Amino acid sequence: MLNSSGTSVTLGVDTHAGVHVAVALDQLGRLGTLTVSSTPAGYASFEAWVTGLGTVEQVGLEGTGCYGAGLSRWLRQHGHRVVEVNRPDRQTRRRRGKSDVVDAEAAARAVQAGTATATPKSGDGAVEMIRAVRVARRSAMKARTQAVNQLKALIVTAPDVLREHLRGLHRMELIRTVTRWRPGAEPDTLTTVTKLAMQSIAHRYLQLDDEISELDRHLQRLVTRAAPELMAVKGLGAETVAALLVAVGDNPGRLRSESAFAHLCGVAPIPASSGKTSRHRLNRGGDRQANHALYTITVSRMAWEPRTRAYVARRTAEGKTKTEIIRCLKRHIAREVYGLLVPRTPAQPPARDDLATAA
């Protein structure tokens, strides 16, 4: 293809585990289509193809937090502006059909039309390290919970002599008791085989408990280094700060305002007005883990912080329910946290955190 250096090109990419499909558009229509492997060699051939088309304005990319993470990092390192694109809605897919080329072209057209404007997370710094540790910690905690549930299920169906011995024991007392059993080298009765199975699960629980403690240590270290200002705030722990950091990403400047951060966390009310009715509805979108982190901070402050307790008392006297008050507090705490998460520019006003003056 001839080099059209004066041509303004918009790219759309549909990403997959093994290959990526790209479509290039100019102001008049499609310039070409390319399929490359999701490897550094494939990315290099992608760059060579792009430079022969013209001047690349933007790249619309699906799956920047999943299959497209590697390509997204590579494109940014080579000076391209990457825009995160959601997959086409169902109405569009019913009308136009579904294929990789169709999805890639839809991504490019979404960027051209200005409907896709989100800057993806860079995924190349301290926050990405924290995210990786949280993934391992979450799976270990889930496996530990499954282990103790399986142990208790075996107790229900165990022989009477075992069930009576274990009845009423608390979790750690139960684990320690079971790990001290000696079922023998070759158990061959129902009682001894049940002991063997229960002991295996108990040892697994302890191994997972040690693994979680080690991951917690690394998480505390990484979060303290990445966000010392947030960790210094009373009521914020490593897990809640980590959830908020992961929601924002390594490039917090991609958030335009504290309102955008509130929407990201799902704590900004959504307008639902029509005609003479003016109201807002609950935001059920956003990052649910960040939303839960704000909820944890809110409930904790309602229990001990004087300023928050005074706010709760005032709003309760005004007739607000506890659920409504928690929603308001989550929004205010999001404003306060945003000021510590995102560096402010001189033209940007400081985040307000005065609950006494909040509506």
Salt bridges, closest charged atoms under 4 A:
ASP14 OD2 - HIS16 NE2 3.07
GLU47 OE1 - HIS80 NE2 2.93
ASP100 OD1 - HIS16 NE2 3.04
ASP103 OD2 - ARG93 NH2 3.39
ASP103 OD2 - LYS98 NZ 2.87
GLU105 OE1 - ARG30 NH2 2.28
GLU105 OE2 - ARG96 NH2 3.91
GLU105 OE2 - ARG109 NH2 3.02
GLU128 OE2 - ARG131 NH2 2.87
ASP160 OD1 - ARG163 NH2 2.30
GLU164 OE2 - ARG167 NH2 2.68
ASP209 OD1 - ARG144 NH1 2.55
GLU214 OE2 - ARG217 NH2 2.71
GLU214 OE2 - HIS218 NE2 3.12
ASP216 OD1 - ARG137 NE 2.41
GLU239 OE2 - ARG134 NH2 2.84
GLU239 OE1 - ARG137 NH1 3.32
GLU258 OE1 - ARG331 NH1 2.92
GLU258 OE2 - ARG335 NE 3.66
GLU305 OE2 - ARG307 NH2 3.57
GLU318 OE2 - ARG314 NH1 3.41
GLU318 OE1 - ARG315 NH1 2.90
GLU336 OE1 - ARG301 NH1 2.93
